[in-house]
C-alpha cells in the first residue's frame, strides 16, 4: 500500500509530540521551521528540548500522556520508547481523525515522516517503504544534484542586484552552500585574487568574470572603481556576485560595497563566508582556543607597522594579553610586530604558527617563537597570503600533526 504524498502547512497549528527523547529532538526543529505551534508531552526531555521550552519556542507539559491530549491537534507524533503509550496515542488520534506518526511502528502509523532535504526553494521528500536509510540516501543524492547543477531544475527568475559572497579561505569546498548557489545564478562575477579560483572554473560559459584582484603592496583595482562596476552592472539588469576571500566583513572592505549599493538604491545581499582567521589555523591543526590554554582571541590587521600613524591597533594592549592573537596581512611587517608585542609584555618564547596559502594544495606551515619568527619567515621564504597565530595555542599545532589533505 503506497502512501499518498502531501505537503502540510503547519504555521500556527497545534502539533502534539509525545515523548522527549532523541527522536523528538530530531523531529521538532523541522516542525518549528514550519512555524507550527508545538506542544511537547513528556515527563523528562533532552537538553535540546529543554532549551527550546525555556526559550518559549515550544510548550512543554512535564507529565505522561493522558487521554484527551490529542484534542484540537492537527498532527500528532508518538515518539516514546513505550509501545503501549504510542499505541494509545495513535488510537486516540484515529478516533479524532488526526494523522499520527508512530516512531516504533510504521504499519500502525497513519502517517510517515519522509527524509527531507531543501535547496533553493525546492523541497525533496522521500519515503522508501519503511527503509529510512535508503530514503535518506536518495534524498541526499537528489539534493547534491540540485546543488551541483546536474539536475537543471527550472529556476525562479533572479532579480538584478548584488550578492556579496564570502568564498572562504581558499579551498573551493569550503564555500557555503548559499555562496555556491549565488555563483550559479550570476550574470557577472567580480572576483578578488584571494577568492577560491577553482570556483570560477565552475561558472557557466556565459558568465562575465571581472578580475578585481588586490595584490598586497602591488597592483590593485581601486575600491571606487569596484563599487562603480557593481552598481552599473546591477542597474543594467544583471545579477552580480562580488566574490571575496574569507568573510567579506573581516578586513574585506565588504561593508564599503554594501554602502555603495545602498546609496545607489541597488539591492544587495550578504552571504557570509568561512573566515580565514579561524579556518586556516584550524585546518592546519592549530586551535585558536583550547580549554586551559586560551580564553580570548583577537583578530588583528597587520598591514601597517605598529608605529604607523594610520594604525588603529592598540599594540600595547595586545602585548599585555594572555590569549591568542591572530594576525592577517602581517607577513611583511612580522618583525616590527613581534618586537612590539615583546616590548609590551609578551615573552620572546611565545609560540607562533605561520600558515601560508592555507587550505590549498600549496599550504605551508612554520612553527616559531616571537623572538625568531621574523628570521624564520625569511629563511623559509614564506609569502602572502598567510595567517600568523601568536600564543600558547600555536604550539598545539605541532602536537596535533593534522595532515594537510586526508
DRENDO-1510 file (C-alpha; in Angstrom, 1 decimal, always signed):
<recs>
REC; n; res; u; v; w
REC; 1; UNK; +0.0; +0.0; +0.0 .
REC; 2; UNK; +1.7; +3.2; -1.2 .
REC; 3; UNK; +1.4; +6.4; +0.9 .
REC; 4; UNK; -0.1; +9.4; -0.6 .
REC; 5; UNK; +2.4; +12.3; -0.6 .
REC; 6; UNK; +1.3; +15.7; +0.6 .
REC; 7; UNK; +3.0; +18.8; +2.0 .
REC; 8; UNK; +1.4; +20.1; +5.2 .
REC; 9; UNK; +1.2; +23.8; +6.0 .
REC; 10; UNK; +1.5; +23.8; +9.8 .
REC; 11; UNK; +2.0; +27.5; +10.6 .
REC; 12; UNK; +0.1; +28.4; +13.8 .
REC; 13; UNK; -1.4; +24.9; +14.0 .
REC; 14; UNK; -1.3; +22.8; +17.2 .
REC; 15; UNK; +1.0; +19.9; +16.8 .
REC; 16; UNK; +1.3; +17.4; +19.7 .
REC; 17; UNK; +4.5; +15.5; +20.3 .
REC; 18; UNK; +4.5; +12.7; +22.9 .
REC; 19; UNK; +8.0; +11.8; +24.1 .
REC; 20; UNK; +11.0; +13.8; +24.8 .
REC; 21; UNK; +14.0; +11.7; +23.7 .
REC; 22; UNK; +16.3; +11.8; +20.7 .
REC; 23; UNK; +13.7; +11.1; +18.1 .
REC; 24; UNK; +11.7; +14.1; +19.3 .
REC; 25; UNK; +14.8; +16.2; +19.3 .
REC; 26; UNK; +15.3; +15.4; +15.6 .
REC; 27; UNK; +11.7; +16.0; +14.6 .
REC; 28; UNK; +10.8; +19.2; +16.5 .
REC; 29; UNK; +13.2; +21.5; +14.7 .
REC; 30; UNK; +11.5; +20.8; +11.4 .
REC; 31; UNK; +8.1; +21.5; +12.9 .
REC; 32; UNK; +9.4; +24.8; +14.3 .
REC; 33; UNK; +10.9; +25.6; +10.9 .
REC; 34; UNK; +7.3; +25.2; +9.5 .
REC; 35; UNK; +6.1; +27.7; +12.2 .
REC; 36; UNK; +4.0; +25.0; +14.0 .
REC; 37; UNK; +2.6; +25.5; +17.5 .
REC; 38; UNK; +4.3; +22.6; +19.1 .
REC; 39; UNK; +3.1; +21.1; +22.4 .
REC; 40; UNK; +5.5; +18.5; +23.9 .
REC; 41; UNK; +4.2; +16.0; +26.4 .
REC; 42; UNK; +6.9; +14.0; +28.4 .
REC; 43; UNK; +7.9; +13.6; +32.0 .
REC; 44; UNK; +11.5; +14.2; +31.0 .
REC; 45; UNK; +13.1; +15.8; +27.9 .
REC; 46; UNK; +16.6; +16.1; +26.4 .
REC; 47; UNK; +18.7; +19.2; +27.0 .
REC; 48; UNK; +18.0; +20.4; +23.5 .
REC; 49; UNK; +14.2; +20.2; +24.0 .
REC; 50; UNK; +14.5; +21.8; +27.5 .
REC; 51; UNK; +16.4; +24.7; +25.9 .
REC; 52; UNK; +13.6; +25.2; +23.3 .
REC; 53; UNK; +11.0; +25.1; +26.1 .
REC; 54; UNK; +12.9; +27.6; +28.2 .
REC; 55; UNK; +13.2; +29.9; +25.2 .
REC; 56; UNK; +9.4; +29.7; +24.7 .
REC; 57; UNK; +9.7; +28.1; +21.3 .
REC; 58; UNK; +7.7; +25.0; +22.4 .
REC; 59; UNK; +5.2; +24.4; +25.1 .
REC; 60; UNK; +6.4; +21.5; +27.4 .
REC; 61; UNK; +3.9; +19.7; +29.6 .
REC; 62; UNK; +6.2; +17.8; +32.0 .
REC; 63; UNK; +4.0; +14.7; +32.6 .
REC; 64; UNK; +2.9; +11.5; +31.0 .
REC; 65; UNK; +0.4; +11.3; +28.1 .
REC; 66; UNK; -3.2; +11.1; +29.2 .
REC; 67; UNK; -6.4; +10.6; +27.2 .
REC; 68; UNK; -7.5; +13.9; +25.7 .
REC; 69; UNK; -4.1; +15.3; +24.9 .
REC; 70; UNK; -4.7; +14.8; +21.2 .
REC; 71; UNK; -7.8; +17.0; +21.2 .
REC; 72; UNK; -7.5; +20.1; +18.9 .
REC; 73; UNK; -4.3; +18.8; +17.3 .
REC; 74; UNK; -3.8; +18.9; +13.6 .
REC; 75; UNK; -1.0; +16.4; +13.6 .
REC; 76; UNK; +0.5; +14.0; +16.2 .
REC; 77; UNK; +3.8; +12.3; +16.7 .
REC; 78; UNK; +4.0; +9.4; +19.2 .
REC; 79; UNK; +7.8; +9.2; +19.9 .
REC; 80; UNK; +8.2; +7.5; +23.2 .
REC; 81; UNK; +10.1; +4.3; +24.0 .
REC; 82; UNK; +6.9; +2.6; +25.3 .
REC; 83; UNK; +5.0; +0.9; +22.5 .
REC; 84; UNK; +1.8; +0.8; +24.7 .
REC; 85; UNK; +1.9; +4.6; +25.1 .
REC; 86; UNK; +2.5; +5.1; +21.4 .
REC; 87; UNK; -0.4; +2.8; +20.6 .
REC; 88; UNK; -2.7; +4.7; +22.9 .
REC; 89; UNK; -1.7; +8.0; +21.3 .
REC; 90; UNK; -2.3; +6.5; +17.8 .
REC; 91; UNK; -5.7; +5.1; +18.8 .
REC; 92; UNK; -6.9; +8.4; +20.2 .
REC; 93; UNK; -5.7; +10.2; +17.0 .
REC; 94; UNK; -7.6; +7.7; +14.8 .
REC; 95; UNK; -10.8; +8.3; +16.8 .
REC; 96; UNK; -10.4; +12.0; +16.3 .
REC; 97; UNK; -9.4; +11.6; +12.6 .
REC; 98; UNK; -5.9; +13.2; +13.2 .
REC; 99; UNK; -3.0; +11.8; +11.3 .
REC; 100; UNK; -0.3; +10.3; +13.7 .
REC; 101; UNK; +3.3; +9.1; +13.2 .
REC; 102; UNK; +4.5; +6.3; +15.5 .
REC; 103; UNK; +8.2; +6.1; +15.9 .
REC; 104; UNK; +8.1; +2.4; +16.8 .
REC; 105; UNK; +5.6; +1.0; +14.3 .
REC; 106; UNK; +5.3; +2.3; +10.7 .
REC; 107; UNK; +2.5; -0.2; +10.0 .
REC; 108; UNK; +0.5; +1.2; +12.9 .
REC; 109; UNK; +1.0; +4.8; +11.8 .
REC; 110; UNK; -1.5; +6.7; +9.7 .
REC; 111; UNK; +1.3; +9.0; +8.5 .
REC; 112; UNK; +5.1; +8.5; +7.8 .
REC; 113; UNK; +7.8; +11.1; +8.2 .
REC; 114; UNK; +9.8; +11.3; +4.9 .
REC; 115; UNK; +13.5; +12.0; +4.6 .
REC; 116; UNK; +13.5; +15.7; +3.8 .
REC; 117; UNK; +16.1; +17.9; +2.1 .
REC; 118; UNK; +15.9; +21.5; +0.8 .
REC; 119; UNK; +17.7; +23.6; -1.7 .
REC; 120; UNK; +16.9; +26.9; -3.3 .
REC; 121; UNK; +13.2; +26.8; -2.6 .
REC; 122; UNK; +12.9; +23.1; -3.6 .
REC; 123; UNK; +11.9; +20.5; -1.0 .
REC; 124; UNK; +12.8; +16.9; -1.6 .
REC; 125; UNK; +10.8; +14.4; +0.5 .
REC; 126; UNK; +11.5; +10.6; +0.1 .
REC; 127; UNK; +9.8; +7.6; +1.5 .
REC; 128; UNK; +11.1; +4.1; +0.8 .
REC; 129; UNK; +8.6; +1.5; +2.1 .
REC; 130; UNK; +9.8; +1.7; +5.7 .
REC; 131; UNK; +13.5; +1.7; +4.8 .
REC; 132; UNK; +14.7; +5.0; +6.3 .
REC; 133; UNK; +18.4; +4.6; +5.3 .
REC; 134; UNK; +17.5; +4.1; +1.7 .
REC; 135; UNK; +15.2; +7.1; +1.8 .
REC; 136; UNK; +18.0; +9.2; +3.3 .
REC; 137; UNK; +20.5; +8.1; +0.6 .
REC; 138; UNK; +18.1; +9.0; -2.2 .
REC; 139; UNK; +17.3; +12.3; -0.5 .
REC; 140; UNK; +21.0; +13.2; -0.2 .
REC; 141; UNK; +21.7; +12.2; -3.8 .
REC; 142; UNK; +18.9; +14.4; -5.1 .
REC; 143; UNK; +19.9; +17.4; -3.0 .
REC; 144; UNK; +23.6; +17.1; -4.1 .
REC; 145; UNK; +22.5; +17.0; -7.8 .
REC; 146; UNK; +20.4; +20.2; -7.2 .
REC; 147; UNK; +23.4; +21.9; -5.5 .
REC; 148; UNK; +25.9; +21.0; -8.2 .
REC; 149; UNK; +23.5; +21.8; -11.1 .
REC; 150; UNK; +23.5; +18.3; -12.6 .
REC; 151; UNK; +19.7; +18.4; -12.2 .
REC; 152; UNK; +18.8; +21.6; -14.1 .
REC; 153; UNK; +15.6; +22.3; -12.2 .
REC; 154; UNK; +13.8; +25.3; -13.6 .
REC; 155; UNK; +14.8; +28.3; -11.5 .
REC; 156; UNK; +12.8; +31.2; -10.5 .
REC; 157; UNK; +13.9; +34.4; -12.2 .
REC; 158; UNK; +16.6; +36.1; -10.2 .
REC; 159; UNK; +16.2; +39.8; -9.9 .
REC; 160; UNK; +19.0; +42.1; -10.7 .
REC; 161; UNK; +21.2; +43.2; -7.8 .
REC; 162; UNK; +24.4; +42.5; -6.0 .
REC; 163; UNK; +25.3; +39.4; -3.9 .
REC; 164; UNK; +28.4; +39.9; -1.7 .
REC; 165; UNK; +29.8; +36.4; -1.2 .
REC; 166; UNK; +32.5; +35.2; +1.1 .
REC; 167; UNK; +34.3; +32.5; -0.7 .
REC; 168; UNK; +36.1; +31.0; +2.3 .
REC; 169; UNK; +39.8; +30.6; +2.9 .
REC; 170; UNK; +40.9; +29.1; -0.4 .
REC; 171; UNK; +39.7; +25.5; -0.7 .
REC; 172; UNK; +36.7; +25.7; -3.1 .
REC; 173; UNK; +35.0; +23.1; -1.0 .
REC; 174; UNK; +34.8; +25.5; +2.0 .
REC; 175; UNK; +32.4; +27.9; +0.4 .
REC; 176; UNK; +28.9; +27.9; +1.9 .
REC; 177; UNK; +26.0; +26.2; +0.0 .
REC; 178; UNK; +24.3; +29.6; -0.3 .
REC; 179; UNK; +27.5; +31.1; -1.8 .
REC; 180; UNK; +27.8; +28.4; -4.4 .
REC; 181; UNK; +24.1; +28.8; -5.3 .
REC; 182; UNK; +24.7; +32.6; -5.8 .
REC; 183; UNK; +27.5; +31.9; -8.2 .
REC; 184; UNK; +25.3; +29.5; -10.2 .
REC; 185; UNK; +22.7; +32.3; -10.6 .
REC; 186; UNK; +25.3; +35.0; -11.5 .
REC; 187; UNK; +25.4; +37.0; -14.7 .
REC; 188; UNK; +28.6; +38.8; -13.7 .
REC; 189; UNK; +31.2; +37.8; -11.1 .
REC; 190; UNK; +33.6; +40.4; -9.7 .
REC; 191; UNK; +36.4; +38.4; -8.1 .
REC; 192; UNK; +39.3; +39.1; -5.8 .
REC; 193; UNK; +42.6; +37.3; -6.1 .
REC; 194; UNK; +42.1; +35.7; -2.7 .
REC; 195; UNK; +38.7; +34.2; -3.7 .
REC; 196; UNK; +39.0; +30.5; -4.4 .
REC; 197; UNK; +39.9; +30.5; -8.1 .
REC; 198; UNK; +38.6; +26.9; -8.6 .
REC; 199; UNK; +35.1; +28.3; -8.2 .
REC; 200; UNK; +35.5; +30.4; -11.4 .
REC; 201; UNK; +36.1; +27.3; -13.4 .
REC; 202; UNK; +32.6; +26.0; -12.5 .
REC; 203; UNK; +30.8; +29.1; -13.8 .
REC; 204; UNK; +28.6; +28.8; -16.9 .
REC; 205; UNK; +30.4; +29.9; -20.1 .
REC; 206; UNK; +28.2; +33.0; -20.5 .
REC; 207; UNK; +29.1; +34.5; -17.1 .
REC; 208; UNK; +31.3; +37.6; -17.3 .
REC; 209; UNK; +34.2; +37.4; -14.9 .
REC; 210; UNK; +35.9; +40.7; -13.9 .
REC; 211; UNK; +39.3; +40.5; -12.1 .
REC; 212; UNK; +39.3; +42.9; -9.2 .
REC; 213; UNK; +42.4; +41.4; -7.6 .
REC; 214; UNK; +44.1; +43.4; -4.9 .
REC; 215; UNK; +47.7; +42.2; -4.5 .
REC; 216; UNK; +49.5; +43.1; -1.3 .
REC; 217; UNK; +51.6; +46.2; -2.0 .
REC; 218; UNK; +51.1; +45.7; -5.7 .
REC; 219; UNK; +48.6; +46.4; -8.4 .
REC; 220; UNK; +45.0; +46.8; -7.4 .
REC; 221; UNK; +41.7; +47.9; -8.8 .
REC; 222; UNK; +40.6; +51.0; -6.9 .
REC; 223; UNK; +37.7; +50.4; -4.5 .
REC; 224; UNK; +35.7; +53.2; -6.0 .
REC; 225; UNK; +36.0; +51.5; -9.4 .
REC; 226; UNK; +34.9; +48.2; -7.9 .
REC; 227; UNK; +31.9; +50.0; -6.4 .
REC; 228; UNK; +31.1; +51.5; -9.8 .
REC; 229; UNK; +31.2; +48.2; -11.5 .
REC; 230; UNK; +28.8; +46.6; -9.0 .
REC; 231; UNK; +26.3; +49.4; -9.3 .
REC; 232; UNK; +26.5; +49.8; -13.1 .
REC; 233; UNK; +26.0; +46.1; -13.9 .
REC; 234; UNK; +23.2; +45.7; -11.4 .
REC; 235; UNK; +21.4; +48.8; -12.9 .
REC; 236; UNK; +21.9; +47.2; -16.3 .
REC; 237; UNK; +19.6; +44.4; -15.1 .
REC; 238; UNK; +22.3; +41.9; -14.2 .
REC; 239; UNK; +22.7; +39.7; -11.2 .
REC; 240; UNK; +26.2; +40.5; -9.9 .
REC; 241; UNK; +28.2; +38.4; -7.5 .
REC; 242; UNK; +31.1; +40.1; -5.7 .
REC; 243; UNK; +33.3; +37.1; -4.8 .
REC; 244; UNK; +35.8; +37.7; -2.0 .
REC; 245; UNK; +38.1; +35.5; +0.0 .
REC; 246; UNK; +37.3; +34.6; +3.6 .
REC; 247; UNK; +34.4; +36.5; +5.0 .
REC; 248; UNK; +33.5; +39.8; +3.3 .
REC; 249; UNK; +33.2; +41.7; +6.6 .
REC; 250; UNK; +36.5; +40.6; +8.1 .
REC; 251; UNK; +39.1; +43.0; +6.7 .
REC; 252; UNK; +37.5; +42.6; +3.3 .
REC; 253; UNK; +36.1; +46.1; +2.8 .
REC; 254; UNK; +32.7; +44.4; +2.2 .
REC; 255; UNK; +30.7; +47.0; +4.1 .
REC; 256; UNK; +32.1; +49.7; +1.9 .
REC; 257; UNK; +30.5; +47.9; -1.1 .
REC; 258; UNK; +27.2; +47.4; +0.8 .
REC; 259; UNK; +27.1; +51.2; +1.5 .
REC; 260; UNK; +27.8; +51.9; -2.2 .
REC; 261; UNK; +24.9; +49.7; -3.2 .
REC; 262; UNK; +22.6; +51.3; -0.6 .
REC; 263; UNK; +23.5; +54.8; -1.7 .
REC; 264; UNK; +22.8; +53.8; -5.4 .
REC; 265; UNK; +19.5; +52.1; -4.4 .
REC; 266; UNK; +20.8; +48.7; -5.6 .
REC; 267; UNK; +19.6; +45.6; -3.7 .
REC; 268; UNK; +22.5; +43.9; -2.0 .
REC; 269; UNK; +22.6; +40.6; -0.2 .
REC; 270; UNK; +25.4; +39.5; +2.0 .
REC; 271; UNK; +26.4; +35.8; +2.1 .
REC; 272; UNK; +28.9; +35.3; +5.0 .
REC; 273; UNK; +32.0; +33.2; +4.4 .
REC; 274; UNK; +34.2; +31.0; +6.4 .
REC; 275; UNK; +36.8; +33.4; +7.8 .
REC; 276; UNK; +40.5; +32.5; +7.1 .
REC; 277; UNK; +41.3; +33.9; +10.6 .
REC; 278; UNK; +39.9; +30.7; +12.1 .
REC; 279; UNK; +39.6; +28.3; +9.3 .
REC; 280; UNK; +43.3; +28.3; +8.1 .
REC; 281; UNK; +44.8; +27.7; +11.6 .
REC; 282; UNK; +42.0; +25.1; +12.3 .
REC; 283; UNK; +42.7; +23.2; +9.0 .
REC; 284; UNK; +46.4; +23.2; +9.9 .
REC; 285; UNK; +45.7; +21.7; +13.3 .
REC; 286; UNK; +46.1; +25.0; +15.3 .
REC; 287; UNK; +43.1; +25.7; +17.6 .
REC; 288; UNK; +42.7; +29.4; +18.3 .
REC; 289; UNK; +41.2; +28.5; +21.7 .
REC; 290; UNK; +41.8; +25.4; +23.9 .
REC; 291; UNK; +40.5; +24.7; +27.4 .
REC; 292; UNK; +43.0; +25.8; +30.0 .
REC; 293; UNK; +45.2; +27.5; +27.4 .
REC; 294; UNK; +43.4; +30.5; +25.9 .
REC; 295; UNK; +40.1; +32.1; +26.8 .
REC; 296; UNK; +40.3; +35.0; +24.4 .
REC; 297; UNK; +41.0; +35.6; +20.7 .
REC; 298; UNK; +41.8; +38.8; +19.0 .
REC; 299; UNK; +41.9; +39.2; +15.2 .
REC; 300; UNK; +44.2; +42.0; +14.1 .
REC; 301; UNK; +45.1; +43.5; +10.7 .
REC; 302; UNK; +48.9; +43.7; +10.4 .
REC; 303; UNK; +49.2; +45.6; +7.2 .
REC; 304; UNK; +50.6; +48.6; +8.9 .
REC; 305; UNK; +53.7; +48.7; +11.2 .
REC; 306; UNK; +52.8; +49.3; +14.8 .
REC; 307; UNK; +54.2; +52.9; +14.9 .
REC; 308; UNK; +52.4; +53.9; +11.7 .
REC; 309; UNK; +50.2; +57.0; +12.4 .
REC; 310; UNK; +47.4; +55.3; +10.4 .
REC; 311; UNK; +47.3; +52.2; +12.6 .
REC; 312; UNK; +44.1; +51.8; +14.7 .
REC; 313; UNK; +45.5; +48.8; +16.7 .
REC; 314; UNK; +46.3; +49.2; +20.4 .
REC; 315; UNK; +49.5; +47.3; +20.3 .
REC; 316; UNK; +50.5; +47.8; +24.0 .
REC; 317; UNK; +47.1; +46.3; +25.0 .
REC; 318; UNK; +47.8; +43.3; +22.7 .
REC; 319; UNK; +51.2; +42.8; +24.4 .
REC; 320; UNK; +49.5; +42.5; +27.7 .
REC; 321; UNK; +47.0; +39.9; +26.6 .
REC; 322; UNK; +47.4; +36.3; +27.7 .
REC; 323; UNK; +45.3; +34.8; +24.9 .
REC; 324; UNK; +45.6; +34.3; +21.2 .
REC; 325; UNK; +46.3; +37.0; +18.6 .
REC; 326; UNK; +45.5; +36.1; +15.0 .
REC; 327; UNK; +47.3; +38.4; +12.5 .
REC; 328; UNK; +46.0; +38.9; +9.0 .
REC; 329; UNK; +48.1; +40.6; +6.3 .
REC; 330; UNK; +51.0; +40.7; +8.7 .
REC; 331; UNK; +53.8; +38.7; +7.0 .
REC; 332; UNK; +55.6; +41.7; +5.6 .
REC; 333; UNK; +55.5; +43.5; +9.0 .
REC; 334; UNK; +56.1; +40.5; +11.2 .
REC; 335; UNK; +59.4; +41.7; +12.5 .
REC; 336; UNK; +58.2; +45.1; +13.9 .
REC; 337; UNK; +55.0; +43.5; +15.1 .
REC; 338; UNK; +56.8; +40.7; +17.0 .
REC; 339; UNK; +59.2; +43.3; +18.6 .
REC; 340; UNK; +56.4; +45.5; +19.7 .
REC; 341; UNK; +54.5; +42.6; +21.3 .
REC; 342; UNK; +57.7; +41.6; +23.2 .
REC; 343; UNK; +58.3; +45.2; +24.2 .
REC; 344; UNK; +54.8; +45.4; +25.8 .
REC; 345; UNK; +54.9; +42.2; +27.7 .
REC; 346; UNK; +54.8; +39.1; +25.6 .
REC; 347; UNK; +57.5; +36.6; +26.3 .
REC; 348; UNK; +60.1; +36.2; +23.5 .
REC; 349; UNK; +59.4; +32.5; +23.8 .
REC; 350; UNK; +55.7; +32.8; +23.0 .
REC; 351; UNK; +54.9; +30.2; +20.3 .
REC; 352; UNK; +54.0; +31.4; +16.8 .
REC; 353; UNK; +52.5; +29.5; +14.0 .
REC; 354; UNK; +52.5; +30.8; +10.4 .
REC; 355; UNK; +50.3; +29.1; +7.8 .
REC; 356; UNK; +50.8; +30.2; +4.2 .
REC; 357; UNK; +48.2; +29.7; +1.4 .
REC; 358; UNK; +46.1; +27.8; +3.9 .
REC; 359; UNK; +43.6; +25.1; +2.9 .
REC; 360; UNK; +45.1; +24.8; -0.6 .
REC; 361; UNK; +47.4; +22.3; -2.1 .
REC; 362; UNK; +50.2; +24.9; -1.7 .
REC; 363; UNK; +49.8; +25.2; +2.0 .
REC; 364; UNK; +53.0; +25.7; +4.0 .
REC; 365; UNK; +53.4; +25.8; +7.8 .
REC; 366; UNK; +56.1; +27.2; +10.1 .
REC; 367; UNK; +56.3; +26.9; +13.9 .
REC; 368; UNK; +58.5; +29.5; +15.6 .
REC; 369; UNK; +58.6; +32.0; +18.5 .
REC; 370; UNK; +58.1; +35.7; +18.8 .
REC; 371; UNK; +61.9; +36.1; +19.1 .
REC; 372; UNK; +62.7; +34.2; +16.0 .
REC; 373; UNK; +59.7; +34.4; +13.7 .
REC; 374; UNK; +60.9; +37.2; +11.5 .
REC; 375; UNK; +64.2; +35.4; +10.7 .
REC; 376; UNK; +62.4; +32.1; +10.3 .
REC; 377; UNK; +59.8; +33.5; +7.9 .
REC; 378; UNK; +62.6; +35.0; +5.8 .
REC; 379; UNK; +64.7; +31.8; +5.8 .
REC; 380; UNK; +61.6; +29.7; +4.8 .
REC; 381; UNK; +60.7; +32.2; +2.1 .
REC; 382; UNK; +57.1; +32.3; +3.3 .
REC; 383; UNK; +54.9; +34.6; +1.3 .
REC; 384; UNK; +51.4; +36.1; +1.5 .
REC; 385; UNK; +48.7; +35.2; +1.9 .
REC; 386; UNK; +49.5; +33.9; +5.4 .
REC; 387; UNK; +47.8; +33.7; +8.8 .
REC; 388; UNK; +50.0; +34.3; +11.9 .
REC; 389; UNK; +48.9; +32.9; +15.2 .
REC; 390; UNK; +50.6; +34.2; +18.3 .
REC; 391; UNK; +50.0; +32.5; +21.7 .
REC; 392; UNK; +50.4; +29.2; +23.5 .
REC; 393; UNK; +47.8; +27.5; +21.2 .
REC; 394; UNK; +50.3; +27.9; +18.4 .
REC; 395; UNK; +52.4; +25.1; +20.0 .
REC; 396; UNK; +49.5; +22.8; +19.9 .
REC; 397; UNK; +49.7; +22.6; +16.1 .
REC; 398; UNK; +52.9; +20.7; +16.4 .
REC; 399; UNK; +51.3; +18.1; +18.7 .
REC; 400; UNK; +48.2; +17.5; +16.5 .
REC; 401; UNK; +50.1; +16.6; +13.3 .
REC; 402; UNK; +46.9; +17.1; +11.3 .
REC; 403; UNK; +47.6; +16.0; +7.7 .
REC; 404; UNK; +47.2; +18.7; +5.1 .
REC; 405; UNK; +44.8; +16.7; +2.9 .
REC; 406; UNK; +43.3; +13.4; +4.1 .
</recs>
